[in-house]
Amino acid sequence: MEKLSAQELKLLQSKNPEQYIENSIKSKLPSGRKAYMARLWMDKTGYSVEDIQRARNRNPYWKEKKMNGSPERNYQRRIDHDYSRGRTGAAVWDEETIKEFIALNKKDKAGRYIRKDFELAKHFKSTIAAIQHYRRKHNMTIRILDASRETPSVKKVYDYICMSEQILRTMLKQKGGKKR
């Protein structure tokens, strides 16, 4: 085995992913070498890439790095994916459109949306904000129906989605629906 530097040994001696991330941040090793050391460390300890990613996402340094520029990125994303073409109220959310939205707004087994916000915005010639609004209403509706032990049919979901968010929130609190 090759001879390792003091910094590399310190990385290898990390006891858990959190400590590994801290040592990696303090280390002056180049990124390629850190990647190699990460592979050695995972082989030695049995931790996985997911463990390292989880620790990294919880680390204050990386949280701050990730959030740096977040408002600007979100603003740019909204501009880039505004399919309303600047028209106010571009999409007409009538019964047919809402029922189509209900059909397209599906999640996979892991609970992630199959279609991203911008894909639905493009499909409905709308904005991401409008899609997020209807997704919030859809999620609250499903939670209300779950709390009532009712099966969510398209008709029932449509009836609830036509209500305001505030009314849905109040109903959800009354029913005691839990956040997912």
SELOGU-860632 format. One record per residue (C-alpha): residue number from 1; x, y, z. Coordinates in Angstrom, 2 decimals. Layout:
<gumis>
{pos=NUM&c1=X&c2=Y&c3=Z}
...
</gumis>
This chain:
<gumis>
{pos=1&c1=0.00&c2=0.00&c3=0.00}
{pos=2&c1=1.18&c2=3.51&c3=-0.76}
{pos=3&c1=2.40&c2=5.86&c3=1.94}
{pos=4&c1=-0.30&c2=8.28&c3=3.07}
{pos=5&c1=0.20&c2=11.87&c3=4.22}
{pos=6&c1=-0.85&c2=13.08&c3=7.68}
{pos=7&c1=-3.99&c2=14.71&c3=6.26}
{pos=8&c1=-4.94&c2=11.52&c3=4.43}
{pos=9&c1=-4.43&c2=9.46&c3=7.60}
{pos=10&c1=-6.60&c2=11.90&c3=9.55}
{pos=11&c1=-9.40&c2=11.39&c3=7.00}
{pos=12&c1=-9.04&c2=7.61&c3=7.21}
{pos=13&c1=-9.20&c2=7.71&c3=11.03}
{pos=14&c1=-12.59&c2=9.46&c3=11.06}
{pos=15&c1=-15.04&c2=7.49&c3=13.20}
{pos=16&c1=-18.31&c2=8.48&c3=11.48}
{pos=17&c1=-19.55&c2=10.41&c3=8.42}
{pos=18&c1=-19.98&c2=13.66&c3=10.38}
{pos=19&c1=-16.37&c2=13.53&c3=11.57}
{pos=20&c1=-15.23&c2=12.57&c3=8.05}
{pos=21&c1=-16.97&c2=15.66&c3=6.59}
{pos=22&c1=-15.41&c2=17.93&c3=9.24}
{pos=23&c1=-11.94&c2=16.51&c3=8.56}
{pos=24&c1=-12.49&c2=16.78&c3=4.82}
{pos=25&c1=-13.44&c2=20.47&c3=5.09}
{pos=26&c1=-10.30&c2=21.21&c3=7.14}
{pos=27&c1=-8.09&c2=19.21&c3=4.79}
{pos=28&c1=-6.10&c2=20.97&c3=2.06}
{pos=29&c1=-6.08&c2=17.90&c3=-0.20}
{pos=30&c1=-7.18&c2=18.36&c3=-3.82}
{pos=31&c1=-10.73&c2=17.20&c3=-4.62}
{pos=32&c1=-9.57&c2=14.18&c3=-6.64}
{pos=33&c1=-7.50&c2=12.92&c3=-3.74}
{pos=34&c1=-10.40&c2=13.52&c3=-1.33}
{pos=35&c1=-12.62&c2=11.39&c3=-3.56}
{pos=36&c1=-10.03&c2=8.60&c3=-3.52}
{pos=37&c1=-9.73&c2=8.86&c3=0.27}
{pos=38&c1=-13.53&c2=8.80&c3=0.60}
{pos=39&c1=-13.62&c2=5.50&c3=-1.29}
{pos=40&c1=-10.88&c2=4.04&c3=0.96}
{pos=41&c1=-12.65&c2=5.30&c3=4.09}
{pos=42&c1=-15.99&c2=3.79&c3=3.00}
{pos=43&c1=-14.31&c2=0.44&c3=2.27}
{pos=44&c1=-12.64&c2=0.52&c3=5.68}
{pos=45&c1=-15.69&c2=1.58&c3=7.74}
{pos=46&c1=-18.60&c2=0.13&c3=5.80}
{pos=47&c1=-20.38&c2=3.48&c3=5.48}
{pos=48&c1=-22.03&c2=4.34&c3=2.15}
{pos=49&c1=-22.09&c2=7.37&c3=-0.14}
{pos=50&c1=-25.60&c2=8.11&c3=1.16}
{pos=51&c1=-24.24&c2=8.30&c3=4.73}
{pos=52&c1=-21.64&c2=10.84&c3=3.63}
{pos=53&c1=-24.22&c2=12.85&c3=1.68}
{pos=54&c1=-26.57&c2=12.89&c3=4.69}
{pos=55&c1=-23.76&c2=14.13&c3=6.95}
{pos=56&c1=-22.74&c2=16.72&c3=4.37}
{pos=57&c1=-26.31&c2=18.03&c3=4.06}
{pos=58&c1=-26.46&c2=18.48&c3=7.85}
{pos=59&c1=-23.08&c2=20.17&c3=8.13}
{pos=60&c1=-23.39&c2=23.96&c3=8.81}
{pos=61&c1=-20.60&c2=24.82&c3=6.34}
{pos=62&c1=-22.27&c2=22.94&c3=3.47}
{pos=63&c1=-25.75&c2=24.18&c3=4.43}
{pos=64&c1=-24.49&c2=27.76&c3=4.14}
{pos=65&c1=-22.72&c2=26.97&c3=0.84}
{pos=66&c1=-25.91&c2=25.43&c3=-0.56}
{pos=67&c1=-28.10&c2=28.33&c3=0.50}
{pos=68&c1=-25.70&c2=30.95&c3=-0.87}
{pos=69&c1=-27.42&c2=32.49&c3=-3.89}
{pos=70&c1=-30.63&c2=30.53&c3=-3.33}
{pos=71&c1=-33.05&c2=33.49&c3=-3.73}
{pos=72&c1=-31.37&c2=34.51&c3=-6.99}
{pos=73&c1=-31.51&c2=30.94&c3=-8.33}
{pos=74&c1=-35.19&c2=30.62&c3=-7.40}
{pos=75&c1=-36.03&c2=33.95&c3=-9.05}
{pos=76&c1=-34.16&c2=32.95&c3=-12.22}
{pos=77&c1=-35.88&c2=29.56&c3=-12.21}
{pos=78&c1=-39.29&c2=31.23&c3=-12.06}
{pos=79&c1=-38.40&c2=33.49&c3=-14.99}
{pos=80&c1=-36.95&c2=30.61&c3=-17.02}
{pos=81&c1=-40.04&c2=28.47&c3=-16.51}
{pos=82&c1=-42.80&c2=31.08&c3=-16.83}
{pos=83&c1=-44.85&c2=29.53&c3=-19.61}
{pos=84&c1=-47.70&c2=32.01&c3=-19.21}
{pos=85&c1=-45.78&c2=34.26&c3=-21.64}
{pos=86&c1=-46.30&c2=37.21&c3=-19.33}
{pos=87&c1=-50.09&c2=37.06&c3=-19.55}
{pos=88&c1=-51.85&c2=37.48&c3=-16.25}
{pos=89&c1=-53.92&c2=34.46&c3=-15.39}
{pos=90&c1=-52.69&c2=32.67&c3=-18.50}
{pos=91&c1=-54.02&c2=29.25&c3=-17.62}
{pos=92&c1=-57.75&c2=28.94&c3=-17.16}
{pos=93&c1=-58.24&c2=26.56&c3=-14.26}
{pos=94&c1=-61.66&c2=25.26&c3=-15.19}
{pos=95&c1=-63.10&c2=21.84&c3=-14.29}
{pos=96&c1=-61.50&c2=20.08&c3=-17.26}
{pos=97&c1=-58.05&c2=21.59&c3=-16.59}
{pos=98&c1=-58.15&c2=20.79&c3=-12.88}
{pos=99&c1=-59.18&c2=17.19&c3=-13.54}
{pos=100&c1=-56.32&c2=16.89&c3=-16.04}
{pos=101&c1=-53.98&c2=18.33&c3=-13.37}
{pos=102&c1=-55.24&c2=15.72&c3=-10.87}
{pos=103&c1=-54.49&c2=12.97&c3=-13.40}
{pos=104&c1=-50.96&c2=14.28&c3=-14.10}
{pos=105&c1=-50.04&c2=15.10&c3=-10.49}
{pos=106&c1=-48.88&c2=11.62&c3=-9.48}
{pos=107&c1=-46.11&c2=10.47&c3=-7.16}
{pos=108&c1=-43.82&c2=7.45&c3=-7.43}
{pos=109&c1=-43.38&c2=4.85&c3=-4.68}
{pos=110&c1=-40.73&c2=7.00&c3=-2.97}
{pos=111&c1=-43.19&c2=9.90&c3=-2.71}
{pos=112&c1=-41.54&c2=12.07&c3=-5.38}
{pos=113&c1=-43.57&c2=13.70&c3=-8.11}
{pos=114&c1=-43.32&c2=11.92&c3=-11.45}
{pos=115&c1=-43.59&c2=15.24&c3=-13.32}
{pos=116&c1=-41.57&c2=18.22&c3=-12.12}
{pos=117&c1=-43.13&c2=21.63&c3=-11.44}
{pos=118&c1=-41.75&c2=23.16&c3=-14.62}
{pos=119&c1=-43.02&c2=20.26&c3=-16.77}
{pos=120&c1=-46.58&c2=20.80&c3=-15.54}
{pos=121&c1=-46.18&c2=24.57&c3=-15.88}
{pos=122&c1=-45.16&c2=24.08&c3=-19.50}
{pos=123&c1=-48.03&c2=21.63&c3=-20.13}
{pos=124&c1=-50.66&c2=24.00&c3=-18.69}
{pos=125&c1=-48.98&c2=27.18&c3=-20.07}
{pos=126&c1=-48.78&c2=28.45&c3=-16.52}
{pos=127&c1=-46.20&c2=29.37&c3=-13.90}
{pos=128&c1=-44.36&c2=27.24&c3=-11.36}
{pos=129&c1=-46.07&c2=29.23&c3=-8.58}
{pos=130&c1=-49.51&c2=28.27&c3=-9.94}
{pos=131&c1=-48.53&c2=24.59&c3=-10.13}
{pos=132&c1=-47.17&c2=24.69&c3=-6.56}
{pos=133&c1=-50.43&c2=26.32&c3=-5.42}
{pos=134&c1=-52.49&c2=23.50&c3=-6.89}
{pos=135&c1=-50.09&c2=20.87&c3=-5.56}
{pos=136&c1=-50.46&c2=22.28&c3=-2.03}
{pos=137&c1=-54.24&c2=22.17&c3=-2.39}
{pos=138&c1=-54.08&c2=18.63&c3=-3.79}
{pos=139&c1=-51.87&c2=17.43&c3=-0.91}
{pos=140&c1=-54.14&c2=19.02&c3=1.71}
{pos=141&c1=-57.16&c2=17.42&c3=0.02}
{pos=142&c1=-55.59&c2=13.97&c3=0.13}
{pos=143&c1=-54.72&c2=14.43&c3=3.82}
{pos=144&c1=-58.28&c2=15.58&c3=4.60}
{pos=145&c1=-59.74&c2=12.57&c3=2.79}
{pos=146&c1=-57.28&c2=10.23&c3=4.56}
{pos=147&c1=-58.26&c2=11.68&c3=7.94}
{pos=148&c1=-61.94&c2=11.14&c3=7.04}
{pos=149&c1=-61.14&c2=7.62&c3=5.88}
{pos=150&c1=-62.59&c2=8.44&c3=2.46}
{pos=151&c1=-61.24&c2=7.13&c3=-0.83}
{pos=152&c1=-59.91&c2=10.01&c3=-2.94}
{pos=153&c1=-61.89&c2=9.93&c3=-6.20}
{pos=154&c1=-61.32&c2=12.51&c3=-8.94}
{pos=155&c1=-64.73&c2=14.07&c3=-8.19}
{pos=156&c1=-64.04&c2=14.40&c3=-4.44}
{pos=157&c1=-60.53&c2=15.76&c3=-5.03}
{pos=158&c1=-61.90&c2=18.24&c3=-7.58}
{pos=159&c1=-64.57&c2=19.46&c3=-5.14}
{pos=160&c1=-61.95&c2=20.12&c3=-2.46}
{pos=161&c1=-59.39&c2=21.69&c3=-4.82}
{pos=162&c1=-62.02&c2=24.27&c3=-5.83}
{pos=163&c1=-61.94&c2=25.56&c3=-2.24}
{pos=164&c1=-59.42&c2=28.14&c3=-1.07}
{pos=165&c1=-56.16&c2=27.11&c3=0.58}
{pos=166&c1=-57.24&c2=28.79&c3=3.82}
{pos=167&c1=-60.46&c2=26.79&c3=4.00}
{pos=168&c1=-58.55&c2=23.58&c3=3.28}
{pos=169&c1=-56.03&c2=24.40&c3=6.05}
{pos=170&c1=-58.87&c2=24.99&c3=8.51}
{pos=171&c1=-60.57&c2=21.73&c3=7.51}
{pos=172&c1=-57.27&c2=19.87&c3=7.83}
{pos=173&c1=-56.75&c2=21.19&c3=11.36}
{pos=174&c1=-60.29&c2=20.21&c3=12.32}
{pos=175&c1=-59.88&c2=16.70&c3=10.90}
{pos=176&c1=-56.51&c2=16.32&c3=12.59}
{pos=177&c1=-54.79&c2=15.36&c3=9.35}
{pos=178&c1=-51.09&c2=14.74&c3=9.83}
{pos=179&c1=-48.32&c2=16.10&c3=7.63}
{pos=180&c1=-46.77&c2=13.46&c3=5.44}
</gumis>
